[in-house]
Structure formats: structure tokens, C-alpha cells
């Protein structure tokens, strides 16, 4: 199997997984596409808030010297 065909197979699997996730999200919202989009926006906003909080925590820990730099 050539590297290109392996990449294509991986891309196809990834696409299939994405399509399955889309179908699951729509099914979870009873087939209502607007409700699905709304739920995804709410989830995204929540996750963005979590990322912001984590970034603050990491920044504070870094300032306090709790992280060691990796020098390779």
C-alpha cells in the first residue's frame, strides 16, 4: 500500500467518523437541524470558556514557576 493510498484511507475513515457524528448530533435533537445547530453553538461557547479558564490557570502556574521548560 502506497503512502498516498494510506492517507486516502485515513481521510476516508475520518470523513466517515465525522458523518457518523453529524448523524448522531441530529438524531439527539430529534432530527431538528436548528436545534442541532443551537446545541452545537452552546457546546462550543461552553468549551471556549473552559479553554479560557485553562489558559488563565496555566499562565498563573507558569508565572509562579510551576512549569519546567523543556529544552529538548
C-alpha positions as CSV (number, residue, x, y, z in Angstrom):
1,X,0.0,0.0,0.0
2,X,1.5,3.3,-1.0
3,X,1.7,6.3,1.4
4,X,-0.9,8.1,-0.7
5,X,-3.4,5.3,-0.6
6,X,-2.9,5.0,3.2
7,X,-3.5,8.7,3.6
8,X,-6.7,8.4,1.4
9,X,-7.9,5.5,3.6
10,X,-7.2,7.5,6.8
11,X,-9.0,10.5,5.3
12,X,-12.0,8.3,4.3
13,X,-12.2,6.9,7.9
14,X,-12.0,10.4,9.3
15,X,-14.8,11.6,7.0
16,X,-16.9,8.6,7.9
17,X,-16.4,9.3,11.6
18,X,-17.4,12.9,11.0
19,X,-20.5,11.9,9.1
20,X,-21.5,9.5,11.9
21,X,-21.0,12.2,14.5
22,X,-23.2,14.6,12.4
23,X,-25.9,11.9,12.2
24,X,-25.7,11.3,16.0
25,X,-26.0,15.0,16.8
26,X,-29.0,15.4,14.5
27,X,-30.6,12.3,16.0
28,X,-30.0,13.6,19.5
29,X,-32.0,16.7,18.6
30,X,-34.9,14.7,17.2
31,X,-34.0,15.5,13.6
32,X,-34.4,19.2,14.1
33,X,-31.5,20.9,12.3
34,X,-32.0,24.2,14.0
35,X,-32.0,22.6,17.4
36,X,-28.8,20.7,16.4
37,X,-27.0,23.9,15.4
38,X,-28.2,25.7,18.6
39,X,-26.9,22.8,20.7
40,X,-23.5,22.9,18.9
41,X,-23.2,26.6,19.4
42,X,-24.0,26.3,23.1
43,X,-21.5,23.5,23.5
44,X,-18.8,25.5,21.6
45,X,-19.4,28.5,23.8
46,X,-19.0,26.4,26.9
47,X,-15.8,24.8,25.6
48,X,-14.4,28.2,24.6
49,X,-15.0,29.3,28.2
50,X,-13.3,26.2,29.6
51,X,-10.3,26.8,27.3
52,X,-10.1,30.4,28.5
53,X,-10.1,29.3,32.2
54,X,-7.4,26.7,31.5
55,X,-5.3,29.2,29.7
56,X,-5.5,31.5,32.7
57,X,-4.6,28.7,35.1
58,X,-1.6,27.7,33.0
59,X,-0.5,31.3,32.7
60,X,-0.7,31.8,36.5
61,X,1.2,28.5,37.1
62,X,3.9,29.5,34.6
63,X,4.4,32.9,36.3
64,X,4.7,31.1,39.7
65,X,7.4,28.8,38.2
66,X,5.4,25.6,38.5
67,X,6.2,24.5,34.9
68,X,9.7,23.5,33.9
69,X,10.8,24.5,30.4
70,X,11.5,21.6,28.1
71,X,14.9,22.2,26.4
72,X,14.9,19.1,24.2
